[in-house]
Amino acid sequence: MTYVGRMMGLAILVSLISVTMPGMAWSGEDAPSNHPSPRHPWPALLQQADTLGLPTGFLTHIDPKFVTVTFEDLRTYAAEYHPHDHTMILNMRLSFNEAGGALADLAKMTHHDLALLYHELLHAYLDYLYATDHGQALTPTDQRVLEAANAQMACHYRFVRINPIRQLKGATELRFLSDQDTWEVMNETWAVFVGWVLWTKLELFQDHLATKTWTPPLIEQWTQRLTDAVKSGELLGYYEPDDPEERQIARKRFIAPSNGLTPQDVELLLTTVLGESPELVQASTAVFEQYQTGVEPAPSCE
C-alpha cells in the first residue's frame, strides 16, 4: 500500500461508538513507576513518550484520572473515543503481546500505530477541555485552545461544504451542521492532522525524535509531503451524521476543501499543542495559505 493510501486509511479509522469495558493499564516492564494502577494509566504513557521525544506537553494538562483506556478486538475501526464517558478503545494489536492488558511499548510501535494513538490522544485532550466535571482549572494554554476551537465551531466547521461523493472533489453540497456534527468535524479534522504530523516526523527523523532537530533539508522534505497531503485531500475532516436517515445513505461525510484546516488551525496545533519549532510552523502555514488561494472560499456565516 502506498504512503498516501496508508494515511487515507488512518484518516477514516476513528468514530464515536459506545462500548463498555473495564479499565486497563499502560505497559512498562523496566521500572515500578511504569506499572500504575489500571485506573491511572497516564504516568507511564508520559514517561515513555518523553523518553522517545514524542509530544507530551498537552498530555500533562489532562487529569490522569480523566481517561479510561481499554482494548478490544475491533473489526471496523482501529480505535474509538467516547466523550460521553471519556473512554478510549484501542485495537488489541496496540496492547502488550496483543493480550489486551496494557499498552504496547511505544518504542516498538509502528509509525502507523503511534500516529493512530496520537489521533486518539488529541480527542482525549479536546474532550478534557470541554468537560465540566474534571474539577481542574484550565491553564492559559488550554484556554487558548478552547477559545480557538469555539471560534472555529461557531462558523468554519458549522456552515460547511461537504463532498457527497468523495471521488468527485468538485461536487459539493452546503450543510448547516448540528452541534454534534460540528464538534465531530472539528475533532476529526484536528486529530487527522496531529496523526499525520507524528507519522511524517517519525519517518523524516527515522525515529530519532529525541536527538534530531529540524534542518533546512528536512523542512524542505516536510513541506513537499505536506503539500502533497493537502492537495490529495487526506487531511480533510469528516463526521458521522447524527441524522439516522442520512446515516443510512452515508456513514461518513467528508468536508470539502473550503472547510478544511485553516492556517490558524495549523499554527495552533503545531505551536500550542505539539510544541514544534517556529521554522516548521512558518513552512506549514505557508503551504495552507498557498493552497487556499486556489480553492473555493468557505461559505459565509453572515
C-alpha positions as CSV (number, residue, x, y, z in Angstrom):
1,M,0.0,0.0,0.0
2,T,1.3,3.5,-0.8
3,Y,2.2,6.1,1.8
4,V,-0.8,8.2,0.8
5,G,-3.0,5.1,0.8
6,R,-1.9,4.2,4.3
7,M,-2.6,7.7,5.5
8,M,-6.0,7.7,3.9
9,G,-6.8,4.5,5.7
10,L,-5.7,6.1,9.0
11,A,-7.9,9.1,8.4
12,I,-11.1,7.1,8.3
13,L,-10.5,4.6,11.1
14,V,-11.9,6.5,14.0
15,S,-15.6,7.0,15.1
16,L,-17.7,7.5,18.2
17,I,-19.4,4.2,19.1
18,S,-20.3,3.2,22.6
19,V,-18.6,0.2,24.1
20,T,-18.2,-0.6,27.8
21,M,-15.2,-2.5,29.2
22,P,-13.2,-2.4,32.4
23,G,-10.1,-0.1,32.6
24,M,-6.6,-1.4,31.5
25,A,-3.0,-0.2,32.3
26,W,-0.3,1.0,30.1
27,S,2.7,-1.4,29.8
28,G,6.2,-1.0,31.1
29,E,8.5,-3.7,32.4
30,D,11.6,-1.9,33.5
31,A,10.6,0.3,36.4
32,P,7.9,0.1,39.1
33,S,6.7,3.6,38.0
34,N,5.8,2.1,34.7
35,H,3.1,-0.1,36.4
36,P,0.5,2.4,37.5
37,S,-3.0,1.4,38.7
38,P,-5.2,0.3,35.8
39,R,-7.4,3.3,36.6
40,H,-4.4,5.7,36.4
41,P,-2.5,4.9,33.1
42,W,-1.2,8.4,32.3
43,P,2.2,8.5,34.1
44,A,3.6,5.5,32.2
45,L,2.5,7.0,28.8
46,L,4.1,10.3,29.6
47,Q,7.3,8.6,30.7
48,Q,7.7,6.5,27.6
49,A,6.6,9.3,25.2
50,D,9.0,11.8,26.8
51,T,11.9,9.3,26.5
52,L,11.2,8.9,22.8
53,G,10.9,12.6,22.2
54,L,7.2,12.4,21.4
55,P,5.0,15.4,22.3
56,T,3.8,15.3,25.9
57,G,3.1,18.9,26.7
58,F,-0.7,18.8,26.1
59,L,-0.9,15.4,27.7
60,T,0.4,16.8,31.0
61,H,-2.6,19.1,31.2
62,I,-5.0,16.2,31.4
63,D,-6.0,14.9,34.8
64,P,-4.5,11.3,34.9
65,K,-7.8,10.0,36.2
66,F,-9.9,11.5,33.4
67,V,-9.5,9.0,30.6
68,T,-10.2,5.2,30.8
69,V,-8.2,3.2,28.3
70,T,-9.4,-0.2,27.1
71,F,-8.6,-2.7,24.4
72,E,-10.9,-4.6,22.1
73,D,-10.6,-6.8,19.0
74,L,-12.1,-4.1,16.8
75,R,-13.3,-5.2,13.4
76,T,-14.5,-2.0,11.7
77,Y,-12.2,0.7,13.2
78,A,-8.7,0.7,14.6
79,A,-9.6,2.9,17.6
80,E,-12.6,4.7,19.1
81,Y,-13.0,7.6,21.5
82,H,-16.2,8.1,23.5
83,P,-16.5,11.5,25.1
84,H,-19.7,10.7,27.0
85,D,-17.7,8.5,29.4
86,H,-14.2,9.6,28.5
87,T,-13.2,6.2,27.2
88,M,-10.5,5.4,24.6
89,I,-10.8,2.0,23.0
90,L,-7.7,0.8,21.1
91,N,-7.3,-2.2,18.9
92,M,-5.7,-5.3,20.6
93,R,-2.6,-5.0,18.4
94,L,-1.7,-1.8,20.3
95,S,-1.6,-3.8,23.6
96,F,1.4,-5.6,25.1
97,N,1.7,-9.0,23.5
98,E,-1.7,-8.2,21.9
99,A,-3.2,-9.5,25.2
100,G,-5.4,-6.5,26.0
101,G,-3.9,-5.9,29.4
102,A,-1.6,-3.0,28.8
103,L,-0.4,-0.6,26.1
104,A,2.5,-2.0,23.9
105,D,5.9,-0.4,24.3
106,L,5.8,2.8,22.4
107,A,9.4,2.2,21.1
108,K,8.2,-0.9,19.4
109,M,5.1,0.5,17.8
110,T,4.9,1.2,14.0
111,H,4.7,4.8,12.8
112,H,1.1,4.0,11.8
113,D,0.1,2.9,15.3
114,L,1.9,5.9,17.0
115,A,0.0,8.2,14.7
116,L,-3.2,6.4,15.5
117,L,-2.5,6.7,19.2
118,Y,-1.9,10.4,19.0
119,H,-5.0,10.9,16.9
120,E,-6.9,9.5,19.9
121,L,-4.9,11.4,22.4
122,L,-5.9,14.7,20.7
123,H,-9.6,13.6,21.0
124,A,-8.9,13.0,24.8
125,Y,-7.4,16.4,25.1
126,L,-10.3,18.2,23.5
127,D,-12.7,16.2,25.5
128,Y,-10.9,17.2,28.6
129,L,-11.0,20.9,27.7
130,Y,-14.8,20.8,27.2
131,A,-15.6,18.6,30.2
132,T,-17.1,20.3,33.2
133,D,-16.6,17.5,35.7
134,H,-12.9,17.1,35.9
135,G,-12.5,19.6,38.8
136,Q,-9.3,21.1,37.4
137,A,-8.7,24.7,36.3
138,L,-7.6,25.1,32.7
139,T,-4.2,26.6,32.1
140,P,-3.8,29.7,29.9
141,T,-2.6,27.5,27.1
142,D,-5.7,25.3,27.4
143,Q,-7.9,28.3,27.4
144,R,-6.3,29.5,24.1
145,V,-7.0,26.1,22.5
146,L,-10.6,26.1,23.9
147,E,-11.3,29.6,22.6
148,A,-9.9,28.8,19.2
149,A,-12.0,25.6,19.0
150,N,-15.1,27.5,20.0
151,A,-14.4,30.2,17.4
152,Q,-14.0,27.6,14.6
153,M,-17.1,25.7,15.6
154,A,-19.2,28.9,15.5
155,C,-18.7,29.1,11.7
156,H,-15.9,27.4,9.9
157,Y,-16.9,23.9,11.0
158,R,-20.7,24.6,11.2
159,F,-21.7,26.1,7.9
160,V,-19.8,23.9,5.6
161,R,-19.5,22.3,2.2
162,I,-19.2,18.6,2.0
163,N,-18.2,16.1,-0.7
164,P,-21.2,13.8,-1.0
165,I,-19.1,11.6,-3.4
166,R,-15.5,11.9,-2.2
167,Q,-14.0,11.0,-5.6
168,L,-15.8,14.0,-7.2
169,K,-13.9,16.8,-5.4
170,G,-15.7,19.5,-7.4
171,A,-19.2,18.3,-6.4
172,T,-20.2,19.9,-3.1
173,E,-23.3,20.5,-1.0
174,L,-23.9,23.2,1.6
175,R,-24.7,22.0,5.1
176,F,-25.5,23.7,8.4
177,L,-24.3,21.1,10.9
178,S,-25.8,20.2,14.3
179,D,-23.8,20.8,17.4
180,Q,-22.8,17.2,17.5
181,D,-21.7,17.1,13.9
182,T,-19.8,20.4,14.2
183,W,-18.0,19.0,17.3
184,E,-17.0,15.9,15.4
185,V,-15.8,17.7,12.3
186,M,-13.5,19.9,14.3
187,N,-12.3,16.9,16.4
188,E,-11.6,14.7,13.4
189,T,-10.0,17.5,11.3
190,W,-7.6,18.4,14.0
191,A,-6.9,14.8,15.0
192,V,-6.2,13.7,11.5
193,F,-3.6,16.4,11.2
194,V,-2.0,15.6,14.5
195,G,-1.7,11.9,13.5
196,W,-0.2,12.9,10.1
197,V,2.3,15.2,11.9
198,L,3.5,12.4,14.1
199,W,3.7,9.8,11.3
200,T,5.6,12.2,9.0
201,K,8.1,13.4,11.6
202,L,8.9,9.8,12.7
203,E,9.7,8.9,9.1
204,L,11.8,12.0,8.4
205,F,13.7,11.8,11.7
206,Q,14.0,8.0,11.3
207,D,12.5,7.5,14.8
208,H,15.2,9.7,16.5
209,L,12.9,12.4,17.7
210,A,14.8,13.0,20.9
211,T,18.1,13.7,19.3
212,K,17.4,15.2,15.9
213,T,16.3,18.8,15.1
214,W,14.8,20.4,12.0
215,T,17.3,21.3,9.3
216,P,16.6,23.1,6.0
217,P,16.7,19.9,4.0
218,L,14.2,18.2,6.5
219,I,12.0,21.3,6.3
220,E,12.0,21.1,2.5
221,Q,11.0,17.4,2.6
222,W,8.3,18.1,5.2
223,T,6.9,20.9,3.0
224,Q,6.7,18.7,-0.1
225,R,5.0,15.9,1.9
226,L,2.5,18.4,3.4
227,T,1.8,20.0,0.0
228,D,1.1,16.5,-1.4
229,A,-1.1,15.6,1.5
230,V,-3.2,18.8,1.3
231,K,-3.7,18.5,-2.5
232,S,-4.7,14.8,-2.2
233,G,-7.3,15.6,0.4
234,E,-6.0,13.2,3.0
235,L,-6.1,15.8,5.7
236,L,-9.8,16.7,5.3
237,G,-12.0,16.0,8.3
238,Y,-15.3,14.1,8.4
239,Y,-18.3,13.3,10.6
240,E,-20.9,10.6,11.1
241,P,-24.3,12.3,10.6
242,D,-26.4,12.4,13.7
243,D,-29.5,12.1,11.5
244,P,-30.4,8.4,11.3
245,E,-31.9,8.7,7.9
246,E,-28.8,10.4,6.4
247,R,-26.6,7.8,8.2
248,Q,-28.4,5.1,6.2
249,I,-27.2,6.8,3.0
250,A,-23.6,7.6,4.1
251,R,-21.9,6.6,7.3
252,K,-19.3,9.3,6.9
253,R,-19.5,12.7,5.3
254,F,-16.2,14.3,4.3
255,I,-15.7,18.0,4.4
256,A,-14.9,19.8,1.1
257,P,-11.5,21.7,0.8
258,S,-13.2,25.0,1.5
259,N,-13.8,23.9,5.1
260,G,-10.6,22.0,5.8
261,L,-7.8,23.1,8.1
262,T,-7.0,26.8,8.1
263,P,-3.5,28.3,8.6
264,Q,-4.7,29.4,12.0
265,D,-5.6,25.8,12.9
266,V,-2.2,24.6,11.7
267,E,-0.4,27.2,13.7
268,L,-2.4,26.4,16.9
269,L,-1.9,22.7,16.6
270,L,1.8,22.8,15.8
271,T,2.7,25.5,18.3
272,T,0.4,25.3,21.2
273,V,-0.4,21.6,21.2
274,L,2.6,19.9,19.7
275,G,5.3,22.4,20.6
276,E,7.0,22.5,17.2
277,S,9.6,25.0,16.1
278,P,8.8,28.4,14.5
279,E,10.6,27.3,11.3
280,L,8.3,24.3,10.9
281,V,5.2,26.3,11.8
282,Q,6.0,29.0,9.2
283,A,6.7,26.5,6.5
284,S,3.4,24.6,7.3
285,T,1.1,27.7,7.4
286,A,2.6,28.9,4.1
287,V,1.5,25.6,2.5
288,F,-2.1,26.1,3.6
289,E,-2.1,29.8,2.7
290,Q,-0.9,29.0,-0.8
291,Y,-3.4,26.2,-1.2
292,Q,-6.4,28.4,0.0
293,T,-5.7,30.8,-2.9
294,G,-6.7,28.1,-5.4
295,V,-9.8,26.6,-3.7
296,E,-13.4,27.8,-3.3
297,P,-13.7,30.0,-0.2
298,A,-15.6,28.8,2.8
299,P,-19.3,29.8,2.8
300,S,-20.1,33.0,4.7
301,C,-21.9,32.6,8.1
302,E,-23.4,36.1,7.8
